[in-house]
Amino acid sequence: MTFECVVKKGHIGAGNYYDKKIIINADNIIDAMQKAKEKGGVKKGKSNFYGQSILEIKKISN
């Protein structure tokens, strides 16, 4: 499946970040969230469910 994720990129701690759409291929939404967080420049949180790095996620194809 293909997911479109809106993530926070940049230096979040200093308040210098921007929202960016990225496309992720994954088996399910949880895998898509994990893969999105592993992309370079994406804010890293302690948990997938804190909502620190992924602002929006939606499935765009199977």
N, CA, C and O atoms as a Tripos MOL2 file, in Angstrom:
@<TRIPOS>MOLECULE
protein
  248   247    62     0     0
PROTEIN
NO_CHARGES

@<TRIPOS>ATOM
      1 N           0.8310   -1.1720    0.0000 N.3       1 MET1
      2 CA          0.0000    0.0000    0.0000 C.3       1 MET1
      3 C           0.8810    1.2430    0.0000 C.2       1 MET1
      4 O           2.0290    1.2090    0.4430 O.2       1 MET1
      5 N           0.3310    2.3190   -0.4960 N.am      2 THR2
      6 CA          1.0550    3.5810   -0.5420 C.3       2 THR2
      7 C           0.3500    4.5910    0.3550 C.2       2 THR2
      8 O          -0.8700    4.7470    0.3020 O.2       2 THR2
      9 N           1.1410    5.2750    1.1800 N.am      3 PHE3
     10 CA          0.6090    6.2620    2.1130 C.3       3 PHE3
     11 C           1.2440    7.6160    1.8560 C.2       3 PHE3
     12 O           2.4140    7.7060    1.4840 O.2       3 PHE3
     13 N           0.4630    8.6660    2.0570 N.am      4 GLU4
     14 CA          0.9790   10.0290    2.0020 C.3       4 GLU4
     15 C           1.0520   10.5240    3.4440 C.2       4 GLU4
     16 O           0.0450   10.5370    4.1510 O.2       4 GLU4
     17 N           2.2330   10.9270    3.8740 N.am      5 CYS5
     18 CA          2.4420   11.3910    5.2390 C.3       5 CYS5
     19 C           2.8650   12.8550    5.2310 C.2       5 CYS5
     20 O           3.6810   13.2710    4.4090 O.2       5 CYS5
     21 N           2.3070   13.6240    6.1440 N.am      6 VAL6
     22 CA          2.7740   14.9880    6.3720 C.3       6 VAL6
     23 C           3.5820   14.9350    7.6600 C.2       6 VAL6
     24 O           3.0570   14.5970    8.7210 O.2       6 VAL6
     25 N           4.8610   15.2730    7.5580 N.am      7 VAL7
     26 CA          5.7740   15.1530    8.6930 C.3       7 VAL7
     27 C           6.4200   16.4960    9.0110 C.2       7 VAL7
     28 O           6.4520   17.4030    8.1790 O.2       7 VAL7
     29 N           6.9370   16.6030   10.2440 N.am      8 LYS8
     30 CA          7.7230   17.7660   10.6380 C.3       8 LYS8
     31 C           9.1760   17.4880   10.2880 C.2       8 LYS8
     32 O           9.7210   16.4460   10.6520 O.2       8 LYS8
     33 N           9.8020   18.4210    9.5810 N.am      9 LYS9
     34 CA         11.2150   18.2830    9.2300 C.3       9 LYS9
     35 C          11.9610   19.5050    9.7300 C.2       9 LYS9
     36 O          11.3820   20.5790    9.8880 O.2       9 LYS9
     37 N          13.2380   19.3330    9.9740 N.am     10 GLY10
     38 CA         14.0780   20.4350   10.4220 C.3      10 GLY10
     39 C          14.4470   20.2970   11.8860 C.2      10 GLY10
     40 O          14.3820   19.2050   12.4500 O.2      10 GLY10
     41 N          14.8370   21.4160   12.5050 N.am     11 HIS11
     42 CA         15.2600   21.4300   13.9060 C.3      11 HIS11
     43 C          14.0880   21.8640   14.7700 C.2      11 HIS11
     44 O          13.9030   23.0530   15.0290 O.2      11 HIS11
     45 N          13.3010   20.8960   15.2140 N.am     12 ILE12
     46 CA         12.0770   21.1700   15.9390 C.3      12 ILE12
     47 C          12.3590   21.8320   17.2830 C.2      12 ILE12
     48 O          11.6280   22.7330   17.6940 O.2      12 ILE12
     49 N          13.4100   21.3960   17.9680 N.am     13 GLY13
     50 CA         13.7350   21.9350   19.2920 C.3      13 GLY13
     51 C          13.9290   23.4340   19.2870 C.2      13 GLY13
     52 O          13.5950   24.1040   20.2640 O.2      13 GLY13
     53 N          14.4580   23.9660   18.2150 N.am     14 ALA14
     54 CA         14.6740   25.4090   18.1070 C.3      14 ALA14
     55 C          13.4760   26.1000   17.4630 C.2      14 ALA14
     56 O          13.4990   27.3130   17.2530 O.2      14 ALA14
     57 N          12.4450   25.3460   17.1510 N.am     15 GLY15
     58 CA         11.2680   25.9180   16.5130 C.3      15 GLY15
     59 C          11.4460   26.1550   15.0240 C.2      15 GLY15
     60 O          10.6020   26.7810   14.3840 O.2      15 GLY15
     61 N          12.5450   25.6550   14.4710 N.am     16 ASN16
     62 CA         12.8220   25.8250   13.0450 C.3      16 ASN16
     63 C          12.4570   24.5480   12.3030 C.2      16 ASN16
     64 O          13.3150   23.7020   12.0490 O.2      16 ASN16
     65 N          11.1960   24.4140   11.9600 N.am     17 TYR17
     66 CA         10.7670   23.2310   11.2240 C.3      17 TYR17
     67 C           9.7220   23.6290   10.1900 C.2      17 TYR17
     68 O           9.1810   24.7340   10.2160 O.2      17 TYR17
     69 N           9.4580   22.7100    9.2940 N.am     18 TYR18
     70 CA          8.4430   22.9260    8.2720 C.3      18 TYR18
     71 C           7.7240   21.6080    8.0260 C.2      18 TYR18
     72 O           8.2620   20.5340    8.2930 O.2      18 TYR18
     73 N           6.5170   21.7010    7.5190 N.am     19 ASP19
     74 CA          5.7380   20.5100    7.1920 C.3      19 ASP19
     75 C           6.0690   20.0750    5.7740 C.2      19 ASP19
     76 O           6.1810   20.9040    4.8710 O.2      19 ASP19
     77 N           6.2250   18.7580    5.5820 N.am     20 LYS20
     78 CA          6.5590   18.2320    4.2630 C.3      20 LYS20
     79 C           5.7530   16.9680    4.0100 C.2      20 LYS20
     80 O           5.6130   16.1250    4.8960 O.2      20 LYS20
     81 N           5.2220   16.8370    2.7910 N.am     21 LYS21
     82 CA          4.5360   15.6100    2.3850 C.3      21 LYS21
     83 C           5.5640   14.6360    1.8390 C.2      21 LYS21
     84 O           6.4110   15.0030    1.0250 O.2      21 LYS21
     85 N           5.4830   13.3850    2.2950 N.am     22 ILE22
     86 CA          6.3390   12.3290    1.7650 C.3      22 ILE22
     87 C           5.4580   11.1280    1.4220 C.2      22 ILE22
     88 O           4.3950   10.9360    2.0130 O.2      22 ILE22
     89 N           5.9050   10.3360    0.4770 N.am     23 ILE23
     90 CA          5.1820    9.1380    0.0500 C.3      23 ILE23
     91 C           5.9200    7.9170    0.5960 C.2      23 ILE23
     92 O           7.1350    7.7950    0.4430 O.2      23 ILE23
     93 N           5.1760    7.0200    1.2310 N.am     24 ILE24
     94 CA          5.7450    5.8290    1.8620 C.3      24 ILE24
     95 C           5.0250    4.5910    1.3380 C.2      24 ILE24
     96 O           3.7970    4.5710    1.2650 O.2      24 ILE24
     97 N           5.7760    3.5700    0.9760 N.am     25 ASN25
     98 CA          5.2170    2.2600    0.6290 C.3      25 ASN25
     99 C           5.3890    1.3510    1.8390 C.2      25 ASN25
    100 O           6.5050    1.1460    2.3140 O.2      25 ASN25
    101 N           4.2720    0.8020    2.3410 N.am     26 ALA26
    102 CA          4.3190   -0.0490    3.5290 C.3      26 ALA26
    103 C           3.1430   -1.0200    3.5060 C.2      26 ALA26
    104 O           2.1910   -0.8470    2.7450 O.2      26 ALA26
    105 N           3.2280   -2.0500    4.3590 N.am     27 ASP27
    106 CA          2.1730   -3.0600    4.4350 C.3      27 ASP27
    107 C           0.9330   -2.5560    5.1680 C.2      27 ASP27
    108 O          -0.1870   -2.9490    4.8420 O.2      27 ASP27
    109 N           1.1360   -1.6800    6.1650 N.am     28 ASN28
    110 CA          0.0100   -1.1530    6.9360 C.3      28 ASN28
    111 C           0.3680    0.2330    7.4750 C.2      28 ASN28
    112 O           1.4850    0.7120    7.2800 O.2      28 ASN28
    113 N          -0.5770    0.8650    8.1460 N.am     29 ILE29
    114 CA         -0.3740    2.2430    8.5890 C.3      29 ILE29
    115 C           0.7100    2.3520    9.6700 C.2      29 ILE29
    116 O           1.4310    3.3490    9.7170 O.2      29 ILE29
    117 N           0.8290    1.3570   10.5220 N.am     30 ILE30
    118 CA          1.8560    1.3810   11.5710 C.3      30 ILE30
    119 C           3.2440    1.3130   10.9410 C.2      30 ILE30
    120 O           4.1400    2.0570   11.3420 O.2      30 ILE30
    121 N           3.4330    0.4320    9.9610 N.am     31 ASP31
    122 CA          4.7150    0.3590    9.2510 C.3      31 ASP31
    123 C           5.0080    1.6660    8.5270 C.2      31 ASP31
    124 O           6.1540    2.1140    8.4850 O.2      31 ASP31
    125 N           3.9730    2.2770    7.9550 N.am     32 ALA32
    126 CA          4.1540    3.5540    7.2560 C.3      32 ALA32
    127 C           4.6190    4.6340    8.2250 C.2      32 ALA32
    128 O           5.4860    5.4400    7.8880 O.2      32 ALA32
    129 N           4.0490    4.6550    9.4260 N.am     33 MET33
    130 CA          4.4630    5.6370   10.4370 C.3      33 MET33
    131 C           5.9280    5.4400   10.8100 C.2      33 MET33
    132 O           6.6820    6.4070   10.9140 O.2      33 MET33
    133 N           6.3260    4.1920   11.0110 N.am     34 GLN34
    134 CA          7.7120    3.9030   11.3860 C.3      34 GLN34
    135 C           8.6730    4.2960   10.2670 C.2      34 GLN34
    136 O           9.7090    4.9090   10.5250 O.2      34 GLN34
    137 N           8.3390    3.9510    9.0370 N.am     35 LYS35
    138 CA          9.2070    4.2920    7.9060 C.3      35 LYS35
    139 C           9.3040    5.7980    7.7220 C.2      35 LYS35
    140 O          10.3720    6.3110    7.3890 O.2      35 LYS35
    141 N           8.2110    6.5080    7.9330 N.am     36 ALA36
    142 CA          8.2250    7.9700    7.8010 C.3      36 ALA36
    143 C           9.1720    8.5900    8.8210 C.2      36 ALA36
    144 O           9.9010    9.5310    8.5080 O.2      36 ALA36
    145 N           9.1590    8.0600   10.0450 N.am     37 LYS37
    146 CA         10.0420    8.5920   11.0880 C.3      37 LYS37
    147 C          11.5060    8.3100   10.8040 C.2      37 LYS37
    148 O          12.3740    9.0380   11.2850 O.2      37 LYS37
    149 N          11.8020    7.2650   10.0290 N.am     38 GLU38
    150 CA         13.1880    6.9110    9.7280 C.3      38 GLU38
    151 C          13.7820    7.7460    8.6010 C.2      38 GLU38
    152 O          14.9890    7.6950    8.3670 O.2      38 GLU38
    153 N          12.9540    8.5130    7.9030 N.am     39 LYS39
    154 CA         13.4540    9.3650    6.8190 C.3      39 LYS39
    155 C          14.3450   10.4610    7.4010 C.2      39 LYS39
    156 O          14.1170   10.9290    8.5160 O.2      39 LYS39
    157 N          15.3450   10.8600    6.6490 N.am     40 GLY40
    158 CA         16.2660   11.8920    7.0990 C.3      40 GLY40
    159 C          15.5780   13.2240    7.3330 C.2      40 GLY40
    160 O          14.7570   13.6560    6.5240 O.2      40 GLY40
    161 N          15.9120   13.8740    8.4380 N.am     41 GLY41
    162 CA         15.3960   15.1980    8.7410 C.3      41 GLY41
    163 C          14.0610   15.2210    9.4470 C.2      41 GLY41
    164 O          13.5980   16.2880    9.8490 O.2      41 GLY41
    165 N          13.4200   14.0550    9.6100 N.am     42 VAL42
    166 CA         12.1130   14.0070   10.2620 C.3      42 VAL42
    167 C          12.3130   13.9750   11.7690 C.2      42 VAL42
    168 O          13.1800   13.2620   12.2740 O.2      42 VAL42
    169 N          11.5010   14.7550   12.4880 N.am     43 LYS43
    170 CA         11.5540   14.8040   13.9430 C.3      43 LYS43
    171 C          11.3730   13.4050   14.5060 C.2      43 LYS43
    172 O          10.4600   12.6820   14.1070 O.2      43 LYS43
    173 N          12.2380   13.0260   15.4280 N.am     44 LYS44
    174 CA         12.1620   11.7120   16.0590 C.3      44 LYS44
    175 C          11.4940   11.8430   17.4250 C.2      44 LYS44
    176 O          11.8780   12.6930   18.2280 O.2      44 LYS44
    177 N          10.4930   11.0000   17.6880 N.am     45 GLY45
    178 CA          9.8260   10.9910   18.9840 C.3      45 GLY45
    179 C          10.1470    9.7080   19.7270 C.2      45 GLY45
    180 O          10.7650    8.7990   19.1730 O.2      45 GLY45
    181 N           9.7250    9.6370   20.9840 N.am     46 LYS46
    182 CA          9.9760    8.4400   21.7840 C.3      46 LYS46
    183 C           9.0390    7.2990   21.4080 C.2      46 LYS46
    184 O           9.3340    6.1320   21.6660 O.2      46 LYS46
    185 N           7.9120    7.6420   20.8000 N.am     47 SER47
    186 CA          6.9250    6.6270   20.4390 C.3      47 SER47
    187 C           6.2530    7.0030   19.1300 C.2      47 SER47
    188 O           6.1690    8.1810   18.7850 O.2      47 SER47
    189 N           5.7800    6.0150   18.4090 N.am     48 ASN48
    190 CA          5.0240    6.2860   17.1780 C.3      48 ASN48
    191 C           3.7380    7.0400   17.4580 C.2      48 ASN48
    192 O           3.2010    7.7050   16.5720 O.2      48 ASN48
    193 N           3.2380    6.9430   18.6850 N.am     49 PHE49
    194 CA          1.9050    7.4550   18.9800 C.3      49 PHE49
    195 C           1.9130    8.8200   19.6560 C.2      49 PHE49
    196 O           0.8460    9.3230   20.0070 O.2      49 PHE49
    197 N           3.0740    9.4370   19.8530 N.am     50 TYR50
    198 CA          3.1260   10.7580   20.4810 C.3      50 TYR50
    199 C           2.6800   11.8570   19.5370 C.2      50 TYR50
    200 O           2.2930   12.9320   19.9980 O.2      50 TYR50
    201 N           2.7200   11.6270   18.2340 N.am     51 GLY51
    202 CA          2.3080   12.6390   17.2770 C.3      51 GLY51
    203 C           3.3190   13.7510   17.1060 C.2      51 GLY51
    204 O           2.9720   14.8220   16.6080 O.2      51 GLY51
    205 N           4.5650   13.5250   17.5060 N.am     52 GLN52
    206 CA          5.5820   14.5630   17.4170 C.3      52 GLN52
    207 C           6.0700   14.7670   16.0000 C.2      52 GLN52
    208 O           6.4180   15.8880   15.6260 O.2      52 GLN52
    209 N           6.1050   13.7310   15.2140 N.am     53 SER53
    210 CA          6.7140   13.8580   13.8960 C.3      53 SER53
    211 C           5.7290   13.7240   12.7440 C.2      53 SER53
    212 O           5.9320   14.3250   11.6880 O.2      53 SER53
    213 N           4.6850   12.9600   12.9240 N.am     54 ILE54
    214 CA          3.7430   12.7180   11.8320 C.3      54 ILE54
    215 C           2.4580   13.4890   12.1170 C.2      54 ILE54
    216 O           1.7420   13.1960   13.0740 O.2      54 ILE54
    217 N           2.1810   14.4670   11.2820 N.am     55 LEU55
    218 CA          1.0170   15.3170   11.4770 C.3      55 LEU55
    219 C          -0.2380   14.7410   10.8370 C.2      55 LEU55
    220 O          -1.3460   14.9290   11.3400 O.2      55 LEU55
    221 N          -0.0550   14.0420    9.7300 N.am     56 GLU56
    222 CA         -1.1970   13.4970    8.9880 C.3      56 GLU56
    223 C          -0.7200   12.3050    8.1760 C.2      56 GLU56
    224 O           0.4040   12.2910    7.6730 O.2      56 GLU56
    225 N          -1.5820   11.3080    8.0550 N.am     57 ILE57
    226 CA         -1.2450   10.1530    7.2270 C.3      57 ILE57
    227 C          -2.5300    9.6420    6.5840 C.2      57 ILE57
    228 O          -3.5660    9.5490    7.2420 O.2      57 ILE57
    229 N          -2.4580    9.3110    5.2970 N.am     58 LYS58
    230 CA         -3.6250    8.7490    4.6210 C.3      58 LYS58
    231 C          -3.1760    7.7800    3.5430 C.2      58 LYS58
    232 O          -2.1230    7.9450    2.9260 O.2      58 LYS58
    233 N          -4.0050    6.7590    3.3320 N.am     59 LYS59
    234 CA         -3.7180    5.7570    2.3040 C.3      59 LYS59
    235 C          -4.1420    6.3220    0.9590 C.2      59 LYS59
    236 O          -5.2580    6.8180    0.8090 O.2      59 LYS59
    237 N          -3.2360    6.2430   -0.0290 N.am     60 ILE60
    238 CA         -3.5740    6.7700   -1.3480 C.3      60 ILE60
    239 C          -3.7130    5.6810   -2.4070 C.2      60 ILE60
    240 O          -4.2660    5.9380   -3.4760 O.2      60 ILE60
    241 N          -3.2190    4.4550   -2.1320 N.am     61 SER61
    242 CA         -3.4330    3.3380   -3.0620 C.3      61 SER61
    243 C          -3.1180    2.0230   -2.3790 C.2      61 SER61
    244 O          -2.4770    1.9900   -1.3280 O.2      61 SER61
    245 N          -3.5790    0.9290   -2.9930 N.am     62 ASN62
    246 CA         -3.3140   -0.4110   -2.4480 C.3      62 ASN62
    247 C          -2.0380   -0.9350   -2.9540 C.2      62 ASN62
    248 O          -1.6470   -2.0490   -2.6060 O.2      62 ASN62
@<TRIPOS>BOND
     1     1     2 1
     2     2     3 1
     3     3     4 2
     4     3     5 am
     5     5     6 1
     6     6     7 1
     7     7     8 2
     8     7     9 am
     9     9    10 1
    10    10    11 1
    11    11    12 2
    12    11    13 am
    13    13    14 1
    14    14    15 1
    15    15    16 2
    16    15    17 am
    17    17    18 1
    18    18    19 1
    19    19    20 2
    20    19    21 am
    21    21    22 1
    22    22    23 1
    23    23    24 2
    24    23    25 am
    25    25    26 1
    26    26    27 1
    27    27    28 2
    28    27    29 am
    29    29    30 1
    30    30    31 1
    31    31    32 2
    32    31    33 am
    33    33    34 1
    34    34    35 1
    35    35    36 2
    36    35    37 am
    37    37    38 1
    38    38    39 1
    39    39    40 2
    40    39    41 am
    41    41    42 1
    42    42    43 1
    43    43    44 2
    44    43    45 am
    45    45    46 1
    46    46    47 1
    47    47    48 2
    48    47    49 am
    49    49    50 1
    50    50    51 1
    51    51    52 2
    52    51    53 am
    53    53    54 1
    54    54    55 1
    55    55    56 2
    56    55    57 am
    57    57    58 1
    58    58    59 1
    59    59    60 2
    60    59    61 am
    61    61    62 1
    62    62    63 1
    63    63    64 2
    64    63    65 am
    65    65    66 1
    66    66    67 1
    67    67    68 2
    68    67    69 am
    69    69    70 1
    70    70    71 1
    71    71    72 2
    72    71    73 am
    73    73    74 1
    74    74    75 1
    75    75    76 2
    76    75    77 am
    77    77    78 1
    78    78    79 1
    79    79    80 2
    80    79    81 am
    81    81    82 1
    82    82    83 1
    83    83    84 2
    84    83    85 am
    85    85    86 1
    86    86    87 1
    87    87    88 2
    88    87    89 am
    89    89    90 1
    90    90    91 1
    91    91    92 2
    92    91    93 am
    93    93    94 1
    94    94    95 1
    95    95    96 2
    96    95    97 am
    97    97    98 1
    98    98    99 1
    99    99   100 2
   100    99   101 am
   101   101   102 1
   102   102   103 1
   103   103   104 2
   104   103   105 am
   105   105   106 1
   106   106   107 1
   107   107   108 2
   108   107   109 am
   109   109   110 1
   110   110   111 1
   111   111   112 2
   112   111   113 am
   113   113   114 1
   114   114   115 1
   115   115   116 2
   116   115   117 am
   117   117   118 1
   118   118   119 1
   119   119   120 2
   120   119   121 am
   121   121   122 1
   122   122   123 1
   123   123   124 2
   124   123   125 am
   125   125   126 1
   126   126   127 1
   127   127   128 2
   128   127   129 am
   129   129   130 1
   130   130   131 1
   131   131   132 2
   132   131   133 am
   133   133   134 1
   134   134   135 1
   135   135   136 2
   136   135   137 am
   137   137   138 1
   138   138   139 1
   139   139   140 2
   140   139   141 am
   141   141   142 1
   142   142   143 1
   143   143   144 2
   144   143   145 am
   145   145   146 1
   146   146   147 1
   147   147   148 2
   148   147   149 am
   149   149   150 1
   150   150   151 1
   151   151   152 2
   152   151   153 am
   153   153   154 1
   154   154   155 1
   155   155   156 2
   156   155   157 am
   157   157   158 1
   158   158   159 1
   159   159   160 2
   160   159   161 am
   161   161   162 1
   162   162   163 1
   163   163   164 2
   164   163   165 am
   165   165   166 1
   166   166   167 1
   167   167   168 2
   168   167   169 am
   169   169   170 1
   170   170   171 1
   171   171   172 2
   172   171   173 am
   173   173   174 1
   174   174   175 1
   175   175   176 2
   176   175   177 am
   177   177   178 1
   178   178   179 1
   179   179   180 2
   180   179   181 am
   181   181   182 1
   182   182   183 1
   183   183   184 2
   184   183   185 am
   185   185   186 1
   186   186   187 1
   187   187   188 2
   188   187   189 am
   189   189   190 1
   190   190   191 1
   191   191   192 2
   192   191   193 am
   193   193   194 1
   194   194   195 1
   195   195   196 2
   196   195   197 am
   197   197   198 1
   198   198   199 1
   199   199   200 2
   200   199   201 am
   201   201   202 1
   202   202   203 1
   203   203   204 2
   204   203   205 am
   205   205   206 1
   206   206   207 1
   207   207   208 2
   208   207   209 am
   209   209   210 1
   210   210   211 1
   211   211   212 2
   212   211   213 am
   213   213   214 1
   214   214   215 1
   215   215   216 2
   216   215   217 am
   217   217   218 1
   218   218   219 1
   219   219   220 2
   220   219   221 am
   221   221   222 1
   222   222   223 1
   223   223   224 2
   224   223   225 am
   225   225   226 1
   226   226   227 1
   227   227   228 2
   228   227   229 am
   229   229   230 1
   230   230   231 1
   231   231   232 2
   232   231   233 am
   233   233   234 1
   234   234   235 1
   235   235   236 2
   236   235   237 am
   237   237   238 1
   238   238   239 1
   239   239   240 2
   240   239   241 am
   241   241   242 1
   242   242   243 1
   243   243   244 2
   244   243   245 am
   245   245   246 1
   246   246   247 1
   247   247   248 2
@<TRIPOS>SUBSTRUCTURE
     1 MET1         2 RESIDUE 1 A MET
     2 THR2         6 RESIDUE 1 A THR
     3 PHE3        10 RESIDUE 1 A PHE
     4 GLU4        14 RESIDUE 1 A GLU
     5 CYS5        18 RESIDUE 1 A CYS
     6 VAL6        22 RESIDUE 1 A VAL
     7 VAL7        26 RESIDUE 1 A VAL
     8 LYS8        30 RESIDUE 1 A LYS
     9 LYS9        34 RESIDUE 1 A LYS
    10 GLY10       38 RESIDUE 1 A GLY
    11 HIS11       42 RESIDUE 1 A HIS
    12 ILE12       46 RESIDUE 1 A ILE
    13 GLY13       50 RESIDUE 1 A GLY
    14 ALA14       54 RESIDUE 1 A ALA
    15 GLY15       58 RESIDUE 1 A GLY
    16 ASN16       62 RESIDUE 1 A ASN
    17 TYR17       66 RESIDUE 1 A TYR
    18 TYR18       70 RESIDUE 1 A TYR
    19 ASP19       74 RESIDUE 1 A ASP
    20 LYS20       78 RESIDUE 1 A LYS
    21 LYS21       82 RESIDUE 1 A LYS
    22 ILE22       86 RESIDUE 1 A ILE
    23 ILE23       90 RESIDUE 1 A ILE
    24 ILE24       94 RESIDUE 1 A ILE
    25 ASN25       98 RESIDUE 1 A ASN
    26 ALA26      102 RESIDUE 1 A ALA
    27 ASP27      106 RESIDUE 1 A ASP
    28 ASN28      110 RESIDUE 1 A ASN
    29 ILE29      114 RESIDUE 1 A ILE
    30 ILE30      118 RESIDUE 1 A ILE
    31 ASP31      122 RESIDUE 1 A ASP
    32 ALA32      126 RESIDUE 1 A ALA
    33 MET33      130 RESIDUE 1 A MET
    34 GLN34      134 RESIDUE 1 A GLN
    35 LYS35      138 RESIDUE 1 A LYS
    36 ALA36      142 RESIDUE 1 A ALA
    37 LYS37      146 RESIDUE 1 A LYS
    38 GLU38      150 RESIDUE 1 A GLU
    39 LYS39      154 RESIDUE 1 A LYS
    40 GLY40      158 RESIDUE 1 A GLY
    41 GLY41      162 RESIDUE 1 A GLY
    42 VAL42      166 RESIDUE 1 A VAL
    43 LYS43      170 RESIDUE 1 A LYS
    44 LYS44      174 RESIDUE 1 A LYS
    45 GLY45      178 RESIDUE 1 A GLY
    46 LYS46      182 RESIDUE 1 A LYS
    47 SER47      186 RESIDUE 1 A SER
    48 ASN48      190 RESIDUE 1 A ASN
    49 PHE49      194 RESIDUE 1 A PHE
    50 TYR50      198 RESIDUE 1 A TYR
    51 GLY51      202 RESIDUE 1 A GLY
    52 GLN52      206 RESIDUE 1 A GLN
    53 SER53      210 RESIDUE 1 A SER
    54 ILE54      214 RESIDUE 1 A ILE
    55 LEU55      218 RESIDUE 1 A LEU
    56 GLU56      222 RESIDUE 1 A GLU
    57 ILE57      226 RESIDUE 1 A ILE
    58 LYS58      230 RESIDUE 1 A LYS
    59 LYS59      234 RESIDUE 1 A LYS
    60 ILE60      238 RESIDUE 1 A ILE
    61 SER61      242 RESIDUE 1 A SER
    62 ASN62      246 RESIDUE 1 A ASN
